[in-house]
Amino acid sequence: MHFIYPTFSIFTSANATSVEQVEYQSGFQETTIMDDHRPLDIAIWYPTHQTEPREKIGDNIIFEGEYAVRNAKLAGKNHPVILISHGFGGSWRNQVWLASALSHQGYIVASPNHPGTTTKNMDRMVAQNMLERPNDIRRTLTYLLSDPTFSAAIDPLKIGVVGHSYGGWTAIELIGGRFSASLFEHACQTYPFLASCKVYHQQMQGLDKESDYFKLDKNMQDSRIKAAFVFDLGLARGFTKKSLANINIPTLVVSAGDFDKALPAELESQYLIQNMPSSTTEYLSLDAATHFSFIGICKANAATILKEEEIDDSYICENDTNQRQAIHQLLVDKILSYMY
């Protein structure tokens, strides 16, 4: 693994407040945002002093969960916020390892299930409106900042977004990336083997190219977000170079190793690095990581169980078996170094 560009904090003001240096327990709650838009299920992790009754959140026969106290009382104030966008076909459960670790350090972490591209809600018709993904994150942040329980405990100068895979695309949208459908389709003619091209074409299948669904160059930037952390994203080559060059907030771009030829770092993550400002962008290449190193820790017999399924997904729990926990800790430390 190697680093490019220096690490820096997102805070330059001498008056910026810092999170209390206290080791917290994890509180957890689920809620559904019911505004004038589509219902949005979100999970929220947050610092608490309560220790009981604990339960394992996100635990199943494949992945290890993390302990938290459901509906515990929020503790402390001036907390940073991290918003997490999951990958295509994933859910908020994919990054409970990150949400738990950060809540122990005094962070409020919120992650929605993106309708249409979530594990138990895969709907191509819903997923076609790609810009709903960044809008889901915007709505999640608005909820936190308006909810009486959380709003008074948040430091509005310390808000970051984390995205894995399709969630990485979502994160770049939120910090100023502008996506061009024609640019991406041209890239897919050159690199048709890319997994992102296959997902995109499957998702947009049957639509008229003049449809509003292809008008993806809208500005989805959210000025409330002050830092971004992008884990092995896809769809990168659809972002215009001009929009990437104009991104001016600290961004950590992380790529996985060369395990999947359909997810090459040189054509995805490195496209961002080549076009984003070097003064505010850091690149971290994790050669030992696979694309799935950024989701939960697999249990000992997980690969075997997956091999027995009708569709062989055992690769999700292979290759990085002995290193995923260390990779997770490295990423937690990197986020903390940006947002202290």
C-alpha positions, 0 to 999 in steps of 0.5 A, a space after each residue: 500500500 502507498 500514499 500520494 499527497 499529504 494528509 491534512 485536517 479539514 479545519 483551518 480556523 483557530 476557532 473551530 471546536 473539536 470533539 470531546 476526547 472521550 471514549 464513548 459507547 455506541 448508541 444506535 437507532 433506525 428511523 424512516 424519513 417521511 417528507 414530501 419525497 420517497 420514504 427513506 430508511 436510515 440507521 444512525 450510530 452515535 456516542 452514548 454513555 449507556 452500556 446496556 442492554 447491548 445487542 449486535 447490529 448487522 450480524 448474520 451468518 456471513 458478516 460480523 456485527 457490532 455491539 450497540 445500545 439501541 435507542 440509547 441517550 445521546 451523550 456529549 456535544 460538538 460532534 462531527 457527522 459522517 454520512 455513509 452511502 453504500 454500494 450497488 446492491 448493498 445496505 447500511 449494514 455494509 459499513 457498520 464496522 465504520 459507523 461503530 468505530 466512529 461513534 466510539 470516538 464521538 461521531 454521529 454517523 448516519 447511513 440510508 438504504 438507497 431505494 432501488 439499489 439496496 439489498 432487499 429493494 433492488 428495483 431497476 425502475 427506481 434505480 434509473 433516477 441516479 441523482 436520487 442517491 445524492 439526494 438521499 444523503 442530502 435528506 439524511 443530513 437535513 434530518 439530522 440538522 433538524 431533529 431536536 435530539 441530534 441538531 444541538 449536538 452537531 458541529 456543523 463545520 465538521 460534516 463528511 461523506 463516505 461512499 463505497 463503490 456506487 456510494 463513492 460516485 454518490 459522494 463525488 456528486 455531493 462535493 461538486 462532481 458533474 456527471 455526463 451520460 454522453 461522456 460515460 457512454 463514450 468511455 464505455 465504448 472504449 472500456 466495455 469490460 468495466 463493471 460500472 458500464 455493465 451496471 449502468 447499461 443494465 440500469 438504463 436499459 430500454 430508456 429513451 436517450 432523451 429521457 430526463 433520466 439521462 440528464 445527469 449533469 445537474 449540480 448536486 453539491 451540498 455546501 454543508 459537507 466539508 470532506 469526502 472519503 471515497 472507497 473504490 468507486 465506480 462510474 468515475 469516468 463519467 465525471 467531467 474533468 472541469 467539475 473535478 478540477 473545481 472540487 475544493 474540499 479535502 478528499 481521500 480517494 482509496 482504491 483496492 488492489 488488482 483482484 478484479 479486472 472489471 474494477 481497475 483502479 487506473 480507470 476508476 479511482 485514478 481518473 479522479 486523482 488525475 483531474 482533482 486538485 492535488 492540493 486538496 486530494 489524497 490518494 491511498 492505494 491498498 494493494 491488499 484490499 479487494 473491492 469488498 474489503 470495505 464492507 463487513 468482516 466475514 465470519 470463518 465459514 462465510 465463503 463456504 456458505 456463499 459457495 453453497 448458494 445458488 449464485 456463487 458470491 464466495 469472492 466477497 469473503 476471499 483474498 483479504 481474509 486475514 487483512 480486512 480488519 487491519 484495512 478497516 482500522 487504517 481507514 478509520 484512522 485516516 478519517 479521524 486524521 481528517 476530522 479531529 
